[in-house]
Amino acid sequence: MKKCVALALGVMLAASFGLSQKIAVKFGGSVTYAAGGDIGSGLRGMTDYLAAEFPGASGAFAAPTTGLGLAGEIIYFIRPNLGLGLGFGYFGMSKEGIVTYAADILSAAEVLRPKAGVIPVVFSVHYLIPLAGSFRLDLSAGGGGYLANVDWDYRADFTLTLSGDAQQVFRGSDVLAFASGRRLGFGVHAGLGLEYVLSPGVSVCLDLTGRLASVGGFQGSWTETGSGDFWEFSDSGTDAYLWAYDWNVNDATYRQIVLQKEMPSGATVSDARHAKLGLSGFTATIGIRIGLWR
């Protein structure tokens, strides 16, 4: 029995030496899911408030939780089956949500499209385990930074029809656009990868990585324009933040997102803070690993 175990260990060790390189480069395409954090809960709260205030409202604001991207990594092997990796990439997420509602002589349609772009720069420890045939397992864990920006595009179209005179119709629009600078957040991750060795220097890789991370403090420039029968105005600035807070109104509490310079305050406001983009979730990546030299 001991000889069989020793023989198996020897075969695994030899396989790991035969398939390893001193430096390897991985690159591929990715699909990412992120929970959304304050951005997600705030958009749900904004939808819930409109649904409660205007019975019959339809639609929903939606958080950007999924997106496509590119990923790469450079791995230095300090042992044949143990490596240190520097990973980098980009993924973007966007989602448009529409809520329509009406009350008496007023009808409205609000369109909100938040967008996020994320650049991860992470460090990982890799441990390779040879499997049957040309397959091997890649266990990884580490941490790093996430550079993210958020764009916030909003449009509301209002229609007011005078009671008793359907010919008297007034219309107006409010358009708000916000683009933040990049902010840095930190997180940790762990992953499981499956590699299929095509040749001693080339492998096809499928990786699934779980992540705990968030980024907050988004500040940037904004423009707002009103047009139509109700108003005509245009304004802009460079000092606004995205804030998240709980709004206590009509015996209920709704999480909200607002764009302004100062932190929200008042008797109906609680738990106000810089809105965080929650990046906790997972990324699936399919790509190629190339060994540069042994």
ChimeraX attribute file (.defattr): number of C-alpha atoms within 10 A of each C-alpha:
attribute: neighborCount
match mode: 1-to-1
recipient: residues
	/A:1	6
	/A:2	7
	/A:3	8
	/A:4	9
	/A:5	10
	/A:6	11
	/A:7	12
	/A:8	12
	/A:9	12
	/A:10	12
	/A:11	13
	/A:12	16
	/A:13	15
	/A:14	13
	/A:15	19
	/A:16	20
	/A:17	14
	/A:18	13
	/A:19	21
	/A:20	21
	/A:21	23
	/A:22	15
	/A:23	18
	/A:24	21
	/A:25	18
	/A:26	21
	/A:27	20
	/A:28	18
	/A:29	17
	/A:30	22
	/A:31	18
	/A:32	21
	/A:33	19
	/A:34	24
	/A:35	20
	/A:36	22
	/A:37	20
	/A:38	25
	/A:39	26
	/A:40	22
	/A:41	19
	/A:42	25
	/A:43	24
	/A:44	19
	/A:45	21
	/A:46	18
	/A:47	23
	/A:48	18
	/A:49	19
	/A:50	17
	/A:51	18
	/A:52	12
	/A:53	12
	/A:54	14
	/A:55	11
	/A:56	13
	/A:57	19
	/A:58	15
	/A:59	16
	/A:60	21
	/A:61	23
	/A:62	22
	/A:63	28
	/A:64	23
	/A:65	23
	/A:66	19
	/A:67	18
	/A:68	16
	/A:69	19
	/A:70	18
	/A:71	21
	/A:72	21
	/A:73	21
	/A:74	20
	/A:75	23
	/A:76	19
	/A:77	20
	/A:78	12
	/A:79	14
	/A:80	20
	/A:81	19
	/A:82	19
	/A:83	22
	/A:84	20
	/A:85	23
	/A:86	17
	/A:87	19
	/A:88	19
	/A:89	18
	/A:90	19
	/A:91	21
	/A:92	21
	/A:93	20
	/A:94	18
	/A:95	16
	/A:96	16
	/A:97	18
	/A:98	18
	/A:99	19
	/A:100	20
	/A:101	19
	/A:102	17
	/A:103	13
	/A:104	9
	/A:105	13
	/A:106	14
	/A:107	15
	/A:108	18
	/A:109	18
	/A:110	20
	/A:111	18
	/A:112	22
	/A:113	19
	/A:114	23
	/A:115	19
	/A:116	21
	/A:117	18
	/A:118	21
	/A:119	20
	/A:120	20
	/A:121	18
	/A:122	21
	/A:123	22
	/A:124	22
	/A:125	20
	/A:126	24
	/A:127	18
	/A:128	20
	/A:129	17
	/A:130	19
	/A:131	15
	/A:132	7
	/A:133	9
	/A:134	15
	/A:135	16
	/A:136	21
	/A:137	19
	/A:138	20
	/A:139	19
	/A:140	22
	/A:141	19
	/A:142	18
	/A:143	18
	/A:144	18
	/A:145	19
	/A:146	24
	/A:147	18
	/A:148	25
	/A:149	24
	/A:150	26
	/A:151	20
	/A:152	18
	/A:153	18
	/A:154	19
	/A:155	18
	/A:156	18
	/A:157	18
	/A:158	20
	/A:159	19
	/A:160	20
	/A:161	16
	/A:162	14
	/A:163	11
	/A:164	8
	/A:165	8
	/A:166	10
	/A:167	9
	/A:168	10
	/A:169	13
	/A:170	14
	/A:171	17
	/A:172	17
	/A:173	20
	/A:174	19
	/A:175	17
	/A:176	19
	/A:177	18
	/A:178	23
	/A:179	21
	/A:180	22
	/A:181	14
	/A:182	20
	/A:183	16
	/A:184	17
	/A:185	19
	/A:186	17
	/A:187	18
	/A:188	17
	/A:189	20
	/A:190	18
	/A:191	20
	/A:192	17
	/A:193	19
	/A:194	20
	/A:195	23
	/A:196	18
	/A:197	18
	/A:198	13
	/A:199	12
	/A:200	14
	/A:201	17
	/A:202	19
	/A:203	22
	/A:204	18
	/A:205	22
	/A:206	19
	/A:207	19
	/A:208	17
	/A:209	18
	/A:210	18
	/A:211	20
	/A:212	17
	/A:213	21
	/A:214	23
	/A:215	24
	/A:216	23
	/A:217	20
	/A:218	24
	/A:219	24
	/A:220	20
	/A:221	16
	/A:222	22
	/A:223	15
	/A:224	16
	/A:225	16
	/A:226	19
	/A:227	15
	/A:228	15
	/A:229	14
	/A:230	13
	/A:231	13
	/A:232	12
	/A:233	10
	/A:234	13
	/A:235	10
	/A:236	14
	/A:237	13
	/A:238	14
	/A:239	14
	/A:240	20
	/A:241	23
	/A:242	26
	/A:243	26
	/A:244	25
	/A:245	25
	/A:246	20
	/A:247	24
	/A:248	14
	/A:249	12
	/A:250	9
	/A:251	5
	/A:252	10
	/A:253	17
	/A:254	20
	/A:255	25
	/A:256	24
	/A:257	26
	/A:258	16
	/A:259	21
	/A:260	15
	/A:261	14
	/A:262	11
	/A:263	15
	/A:264	21
	/A:265	12
	/A:266	7
	/A:267	8
	/A:268	12
	/A:269	17
	/A:270	16
	/A:271	11
	/A:272	17
	/A:273	17
	/A:274	20
	/A:275	23
	/A:276	21
	/A:277	27
	/A:278	19
	/A:279	24
	/A:280	19
	/A:281	18
	/A:282	20
	/A:283	22
	/A:284	18
	/A:285	23
	/A:286	20
	/A:287	18
	/A:288	20
	/A:289	23
	/A:290	18
	/A:291	20
	/A:292	12
	/A:293	10
	/A:294	15
